[in-house]
C-alpha cells in the first residue's frame, strides 16, 4: 500500500514482464497514480488484487495458470468486480471477445500494442469520473482515433481468423500490426524491410529479423493448415509463383489496400 493516500493504486497483470516494469515506471512518475503491484500470471494477479485492493486493474486476457476471463469470473463471484476499475489490454480482441467482455461490464478495453501515454490517458479518464454520456456528447479527437484503431484491428483480426492464421503464434500479432500500420501509413508498405519491420520490432521489443521470420511462418502455417481455399480466392494472381503462397509483402499489401478501398481511404 502506498503512503500517499491521494495516489490511486494500479495493479498490472501481464505475462510480459518488460511491459509490466516499463508501465510501472510510467505510473510511478505520474502525479495521480502509483503501481501497487505487478503479476505475470492470473493466479498471482488475483491474489494481488485482493491483497492490495487497488483502484484500477490493467490486465491482459492471455495469462498463464488462470486466464483473464477466469480472473474476471473470480472477481465477479466475490462481488469485487464493481469495486475496481478494470481495463483490459490485449492482443486477443475480436468481435466475439468484445461481446463477452461487455457482459462483465469492465470499464475499458484496448488492443495491443498500445502507447503508454494512451493507456495512462484512459486511466485518467476513469479517474475523472468518465461517463458514457460524456463520451457520447463530446468525443475528443484522440478518443476518435483510438476507436478507429480498435475497429480496424477488429476487422483485421476477423480476416486473419478466416484465413486460419493461429492466434497463439507470435507471427499472428506481428502480421496484424503490420497490416494496421500499412493501412494507416501508406509509406510503410512500400518499404517493408527498412521501415515496417523495424517499427513492428520496436512496438514488440524484438528484432526486425524475428518479425520477418515470424510473419513468414504465420502465412505458411495458414496456407498449409488453415483455409487455403479462402486465401487462394482472396489473393488470386498476387500469390507468388516461386513459393506457391503469398509472400509477406504480398499478403500485407493486399489486405491493407483492400481495406483502404472498402473504406474510401485511398488518396491520390
C-alpha positions in Angstrom: 0.0 0.0 0.0 1.3 3.5 -0.7 1.9 6.1 2.0 0.3 8.9 -0.1 -3.5 8.3 0.1 -4.1 10.8 -2.7 -2.5 8.5 -5.2 -4.7 6.0 -6.9 -3.3 2.4 -6.9 -3.0 0.3 -10.0 -2.3 -3.5 -10.3 -0.8 -4.6 -13.6 -1.3 -8.2 -14.8 0.6 -9.2 -17.9 2.9 -12.1 -18.7 5.2 -9.6 -20.5 7.4 -8.7 -17.5 9.2 -6.0 -19.5 5.8 -4.3 -20.2 4.9 -4.5 -16.5 8.2 -2.9 -15.5 8.0 -0.1 -18.1 4.5 0.8 -17.3 5.1 0.6 -13.5 7.8 3.2 -14.0 5.5 5.4 -16.1 2.8 5.2 -13.4 5.2 5.9 -10.6 6.3 9.1 -12.3 2.8 10.4 -12.7 1.1 12.8 -10.3 -2.1 10.8 -9.6 -1.1 7.1 -9.7 1.2 4.5 -8.3 1.7 0.9 -9.2 0.7 -1.2 -6.2 1.8 -4.5 -7.7 2.6 -6.4 -10.9 1.9 -10.0 -11.7 2.8 -12.2 -14.7 0.1 -14.8 -14.3 -3.6 -14.8 -13.5 -3.4 -16.7 -10.2 -0.8 -14.3 -8.7 -2.7 -11.3 -10.2 -5.9 -12.3 -8.5 -4.1 -12.7 -5.1 -2.6 -9.2 -5.5 -5.9 -7.7 -6.4 -7.4 -9.0 -3.2 -4.3 -8.1 -1.2 -3.8 -4.6 -2.5 -7.4 -3.6 -3.0 -6.4 -1.3 -5.9 -8.5 1.4 -7.6 -7.6 0.1 -11.1 -6.6 -3.1 -12.7 -4.8 -3.2 -16.0 -4.8 -6.8 -17.3 -4.2 -9.0 -20.4 -6.5 -11.8 -21.3 -3.9 -14.4 -22.2 -2.3 -15.3 -18.9 -0.6 -18.5 -17.5 -2.4 -20.7 -14.9 -5.5 -18.6 -14.8 -6.6 -16.7 -17.9 -8.1 -13.2 -17.9 -11.7 -14.3 -18.1 -11.2 -16.6 -15.2 -9.8 -13.7 -13.2 -12.9 -11.7 -14.1 -15.1 -14.6 -13.1 -13.4 -14.8 -9.7 -13.8 -11.1 -9.1 -17.5 -11.2 -10.0 -18.0 -14.3 -7.8 -16.5 -12.4 -4.9 -18.6 -9.2 -5.7 -15.3 -7.4 -6.3 -15.7 -6.5 -9.9 -17.9 -3.4 -9.2 -15.3 -2.1 -6.7 -12.4 -1.7 -9.1 -12.0 -0.1 -12.5 -10.8 -2.7 -14.9 -9.0 -2.0 -18.2 -8.3 -5.0 -20.5 -5.3 -4.5 -22.7 -4.9 -7.5 -25.0 -3.8 -8.7 -28.5 -6.7 -11.2 -28.4 -9.6 -8.8 -29.0 -12.0 -9.9 -31.8 -15.8 -9.2 -32.1 -16.7 -12.3 -30.1 -14.4 -11.4 -27.3 -15.6 -7.8 -27.1 -19.2 -9.1 -26.7 -18.0 -11.4 -23.9 -16.2 -8.6 -22.1 -19.2 -6.4 -22.3 -21.1 -8.9 -20.1 -18.5 -8.3 -17.3 -19.2 -4.5 -17.5 -15.5 -3.8 -17.5 -14.6 -0.1 -17.8 -12.4 -0.1 -20.9 -10.6 -2.4 -23.3 -7.8 -1.7 -25.7 -5.9 -3.6 -28.4 -2.1 -4.3 -28.1 0.3 -2.8 -28.9 -0.8 0.4 -27.2 1.2 3.5 -26.4 1.9 4.1 -22.6 0.6 7.6 -22.8 -2.6 6.4 -24.4 -3.1 3.8 -21.6 -2.5 6.5 -18.9 -5.0 8.8 -20.6 -7.7 6.1 -20.3 -6.9 5.6 -16.7 -7.1 9.4 -16.2 -10.5 9.4 -17.9 -11.8 6.9 -15.4 -10.2 8.8 -12.6 -12.1 11.9 -13.8 -15.5 10.3 -13.4 -15.6 9.4 -17.1 -19.1 8.5 -18.3 -20.7 7.3 -21.4 -22.9 10.4 -21.7 -19.8 12.5 -21.6 -18.3 10.2 -24.2 -21.3 10.4 -26.5 -21.8 14.2 -26.2 -18.2 15.3 -26.9 -15.8 12.8 -28.4 -12.2 14.1 -28.4 -10.1 13.7 -31.5 -7.8 11.4 -29.6 -10.6 9.1 -28.5 -12.0 9.0 -32.0 -8.6 7.9 -33.3 -8.5 5.2 -30.7 -11.9 4.0 -31.7 -10.9 3.9 -35.3 -7.8 1.9 -34.4 -9.9 -0.6 -32.4 -12.3 -1.0 -35.3 -9.5 -1.6 -37.8 -7.9 -4.1 -35.6 -11.1 -6.0 -35.1 -11.7 -6.2 -38.9 -8.1 -7.4 -39.4 -8.5 -10.0 -36.7 -11.7 -11.3 -38.3 -9.9 -11.7 -41.6 -6.9 -13.5 -40.1 -9.2 -15.8 -38.3 -11.0 -16.6 -41.6 -7.6 -17.4 -43.3 -6.8 -19.7 -40.4 -3.8 -17.9 -39.0 -3.3 -19.3 -35.5 -3.8 -16.7 -32.8 -1.4 -18.3 -30.5 1.8 -17.8 -32.5 3.9 -14.7 -32.4 3.6 -14.1 -36.1 -0.1 -13.5 -35.8 0.5 -10.4 -33.6 3.2 -9.1 -35.9 1.1 -9.7 -39.0 -1.9 -7.9 -37.6 0.2 -5.0 -36.5 1.9 -4.9 -40.0 -1.4 -4.7 -41.7 -2.7 -2.0 -39.4 0.4 0.1 -39.8 0.3 -0.3 -43.6 -3.4 0.8 -43.6 -2.7 4.0 -41.6 0.7 4.8 -43.2 1.0 4.1 -46.9 4.7 4.7 -46.9 5.4 1.7 -44.7 4.0 -0.9 -47.2 6.4 0.5 -49.8 9.4 0.0 -47.5 8.6 -3.2 -45.6 12.2 -4.2 -44.8 13.6 -0.7 -44.0 10.6 0.8 -42.2 7.8 -1.6 -41.5 9.6 -4.5 -39.8 11.7 -2.1 -37.6 8.5 -0.3 -36.5 6.9 -3.6 -35.5 10.1 -4.7 -33.8 10.1 -1.5 -31.7 6.4 -2.0 -30.8 7.0 -5.5 -29.5 10.6 -5.0 -28.2 12.2 -7.5 -30.6 14.4 -7.6 -33.7 13.2 -6.8 -37.2 14.6 -10.1 -38.5 12.5 -12.0 -36.0 9.4 -10.1 -37.1 10.1 -11.0 -40.8 10.5 -14.7 -39.9 7.5 -14.9 -37.6 5.2 -13.3 -40.2 6.5 -15.7 -42.9 5.9 -18.6 -40.6 2.3 -17.4 -39.8 1.5 -17.1 -43.5 3.0 -20.6 -44.2 1.0 -22.2 -41.4 -2.2 -20.6 -42.6 -1.5 -21.8 -46.1 -0.7 -25.4 -45.1 -3.1 -25.9 -42.3 -5.7 -23.1 -42.5 -8.3 -22.1 -45.0 -6.2 -22.5 -48.2 -9.3 -22.1 -50.4 -10.1 -18.7 -48.8 -6.5 -17.5 -49.1 -6.4 -18.5 -52.8 -9.7 -16.8 -53.5 -8.7 -13.6 -51.7 -5.2 -13.2 -53.1 -5.7 -14.7 -56.6 -2.9 -13.6 -59.0 -0.9 -11.9 -56.3 0.2 -15.3 -55.0 4.0 -15.8 -55.5 4.7 -18.4 -58.3 8.1 -19.1 -56.7 6.9 -20.3 -53.2 3.3 -21.0 -54.1 1.7 -18.8 -51.5 1.7 -15.1 -50.7 4.9 -13.5 -49.6 5.0 -11.3 -46.6 4.9 -8.2 -48.8 2.1 -9.5 -51.0 0.0 -10.6 -48.0 0.4 -7.3 -46.1 0.0 -5.0 -49.2 -3.1 -6.8 -50.5 -5.0 -6.8 -47.2 -4.1 -3.2 -46.4 -5.0 -2.0 -49.9 -8.3 -3.9 -49.9 -9.2 -2.3 -46.5 -8.4 1.2 -47.8 -10.5 0.6 -50.9 -13.6 -0.6 -49.0 -13.4 2.2 -46.5 -12.7 5.0 -49.0 -9.2 5.7 -47.6 -7.5 5.9 -51.0 -5.6 9.2 -51.6 -4.2 10.5 -54.8 
